Amino acid sequence: MHVRMADSFMNTRAVVIALVPHRCAPGPYMAVGARSLAVRRQPSGLLHGAWRRPRGAVAHRGRPPSHAARRGSGRPPPPPTVIIRVHAAALNPVDYKTISGALSPFFAGPSADAPLIPGKDVAGVVTATSSAPGASPAFPVGTRVFGCLEGGALAERVAAPESLLSVIPDGVSFVDAAATPLAALTVLQCLRRLADEVGEGPTKALPSLLVSSGAGGTGSFALQLAKRVFGVPRLVTTVSAAKADVATSLGADETVDYKTTTVGHALGGDRRVAAALDLVGDIPGLLPGVVRGGAVVGIAGPFQPGQMGSWAPAGLPIYLRLALWAMCAPVNVRAALAGVHWSSLLLESNGRELAEVATWMTEGKIKPLIDSVHEGLGAATAAFEKLMGGHAVGKIVVRVVPEGE
Ligand SMILES: NC(=O)c1ccc[n+]([C@@H]2O[C@H](COP(=O)([O-])OP(=O)(O)OC[C@H]3O[C@@H](n4cnc5c(N)ncnc54)[C@H](OP(=O)(O)O)[C@@H]3O)[C@@H](O)[C@H]2O)c1
């Protein structure tokens, strides 16, 4: 991946990625601040429209809300939106998967030549809101907010629907706030599903849980949430030996060195767990460690065609459904033989659950594990390279505004 920084983009700066067809270049590369490209085509129209017209432009790509109303277009009104001055943005594997085009057959994403501002996790300060004059906005100007957006976080400014945001708790830094939404919300939704499926008693408590990759970006939140919020009495995770201490400090009761031991070997017989959370895309590898009647949720594939949620709102074409079905078939067989129910989950970002996460941060139950902080948008390349190495310990964050500014 090649990254180039340009000086300015509409008086602001953003990391803009141009996906270049293979006949032009060996792979996707980034052009940062490529003004003409970015102005011509935005993935969602957000930054461009938002910067120039903070209100209706955000939802209507340059047209104020009144424009649609006058034309009687029948479109729903734009969602309440804010402009955020970005202080920090965190990276997630989905960012480079999107850039590479690996997800484009499945999800509406950038076309081959479309520039894209990457980054979903954002933390910053509200500088404008779309609320009508006199109305009280959910997040007034000056509020510190964080959230998991559709994209565009690696920028100086981004427009964001209020529904995806929550207030950053007092005392929580922008870096910690940016590191949290996508990973914490994903594992929260997974844990809730597992508790629903195999939780015991009126509180649906999970008696035991196996989490793969407990020291990674999502795994580090999974261990903390499972132990300190869901109160799982027996929490096991697969990590390499060097990361066992980190996993233990995050709440793991037992660690399995995935480089030297299989889950089946470490957790066979009566050592099996009631539920498992697959964060590396190896559900069959976890099945031997789960009791018959137990459940597994996976977030790293394969994905069941009926469980794409809002990621494929119009449904998938038949050939993609068949492709997903074919990818799931071996897991279906292995899970059926093991007597374990398995499902896949794609995050549905929302500010409501993020507010719950914020409360747990305030209470000290969750503290993001930070792998590294990269200073300035110009350091985005280094941040991506670190992420794509696949060995991060916790989250990788780009600090857009220097601390204290
Ligand atoms: N479905 C969704 O909505 C959703 C949401 C978030 C993430 N995801 C997906 O979940 C996956 C994990 O995301 P992430 O942010 O946690 O990635 P990450 O932070 O980059 O994961 C890196 C960690 O994975 C560990 N690891 C690698 N292979 C492993 C294995 N076989 N067993 C145990 N640990 C292993 C590495 O440990 P070592 O250095 O010791 O190898 C490293 O600590 C990605 O594929 C991502 O796209 C999906």
PDBQT file of the ligand as one rigid body, heavy atoms in Angstrom, charges set to zero:
ROOT
HETATM    1  N1  LIG A 501     -17.943  -9.025  12.212  1.00  0.00    +0.000 N 
HETATM    2  C1  LIG A 501     -17.627  -7.848  12.736  1.00  0.00    +0.000 C 
HETATM    3  O1  LIG A 501     -18.486  -6.967  12.882  1.00  0.00    +0.000 OA
HETATM    4  C2  LIG A 501     -16.196  -7.602  13.167  1.00  0.00    +0.000 A 
HETATM    5  C3  LIG A 501     -15.892  -6.575  14.072  1.00  0.00    +0.000 A 
HETATM    6  C4  LIG A 501     -14.582  -6.433  14.504  1.00  0.00    +0.000 A 
HETATM    7  C5  LIG A 501     -13.585  -7.267  14.013  1.00  0.00    +0.000 A 
HETATM    8  N2  LIG A 501     -13.917  -8.227  13.096  1.00  0.00    +0.000 N 
HETATM    9  C6  LIG A 501     -12.889  -9.154  12.578  1.00  0.00    +0.000 C 
HETATM   10  O2  LIG A 501     -12.328  -9.855  13.682  1.00  0.00    +0.000 OA
HETATM   11  C7  LIG A 501     -10.980 -10.168  13.410  1.00  0.00    +0.000 C 
HETATM   12  C8  LIG A 501     -10.109  -9.741  14.577  1.00  0.00    +0.000 C 
HETATM   13  O3  LIG A 501     -10.106  -8.331  14.652  1.00  0.00    +0.000 OA
HETATM   14  P1  LIG A 501      -9.074  -7.617  15.656  1.00  0.00    +0.000 P 
HETATM   15  O4  LIG A 501      -9.354  -6.167  15.621  1.00  0.00    +0.000 OA
HETATM   16  O5  LIG A 501      -9.096  -8.293  16.988  1.00  0.00    +0.000 OA
HETATM   17  O6  LIG A 501      -7.689  -7.952  14.918  1.00  0.00    +0.000 OA
HETATM   18  P2  LIG A 501      -6.226  -7.720  15.432  1.00  0.00    +0.000 P 
HETATM   19  O7  LIG A 501      -6.193  -6.829  16.627  1.00  0.00    +0.000 OA
HETATM   20  O8  LIG A 501      -5.406  -7.318  14.264  1.00  0.00    +0.000 OA
HETATM   21  O9  LIG A 501      -5.746  -9.180  15.876  1.00  0.00    +0.000 OA
HETATM   22  C9  LIG A 501      -4.409  -9.367  16.129  1.00  0.00    +0.000 C 
HETATM   23  C10 LIG A 501      -4.245 -10.413  17.225  1.00  0.00    +0.000 C 
HETATM   24  O10 LIG A 501      -4.692 -11.681  16.754  1.00  0.00    +0.000 OA
HETATM   25  C11 LIG A 501      -3.869 -12.681  17.346  1.00  0.00    +0.000 C 
HETATM   26  N3  LIG A 501      -3.980 -13.898  16.571  1.00  0.00    +0.000 N 
HETATM   27  C12 LIG A 501      -3.709 -14.064  15.263  1.00  0.00    +0.000 A 
HETATM   28  N4  LIG A 501      -3.973 -15.340  14.897  1.00  0.00    +0.000 NA
HETATM   29  C13 LIG A 501      -4.420 -15.985  16.005  1.00  0.00    +0.000 A 
HETATM   30  C14 LIG A 501      -4.861 -17.315  16.266  1.00  0.00    +0.000 A 
HETATM   31  N5  LIG A 501      -4.899 -18.242  15.311  1.00  0.00    +0.000 N 
HETATM   32  N6  LIG A 501      -5.279 -17.598  17.503  1.00  0.00    +0.000 NA
HETATM   33  C15 LIG A 501      -5.249 -16.675  18.481  1.00  0.00    +0.000 A 
HETATM   34  N7  LIG A 501      -4.834 -15.403  18.300  1.00  0.00    +0.000 NA
HETATM   35  C16 LIG A 501      -4.429 -15.066  17.063  1.00  0.00    +0.000 A 
HETATM   36  C17 LIG A 501      -2.506 -12.048  17.334  1.00  0.00    +0.000 C 
HETATM   37  O11 LIG A 501      -1.726 -12.630  18.337  1.00  0.00    +0.000 OA
HETATM   38  P3  LIG A 501      -0.244 -13.144  18.004  1.00  0.00    +0.000 P 
HETATM   39  O12 LIG A 501       0.582 -11.919  17.702  1.00  0.00    +0.000 OA
HETATM   40  O13 LIG A 501       0.157 -13.828  19.235  1.00  0.00    +0.000 OA
HETATM   41  O14 LIG A 501      -0.360 -14.059  16.810  1.00  0.00    +0.000 OA
HETATM   42  C18 LIG A 501      -2.812 -10.572  17.635  1.00  0.00    +0.000 C 
HETATM   43  O15 LIG A 501      -2.724 -10.292  19.036  1.00  0.00    +0.000 OA
HETATM   44  C19 LIG A 501     -10.644  -9.494  12.075  1.00  0.00    +0.000 C 
HETATM   45  O16 LIG A 501     -10.778 -10.444  11.050  1.00  0.00    +0.000 OA
HETATM   46  C20 LIG A 501     -11.720  -8.447  11.928  1.00  0.00    +0.000 C 
HETATM   47  O17 LIG A 501     -11.987  -8.089  10.602  1.00  0.00    +0.000 OA
HETATM   48  C21 LIG A 501     -15.190  -8.418  12.662  1.00  0.00    +0.000 A 
ENDROOT
TORSDOF 0
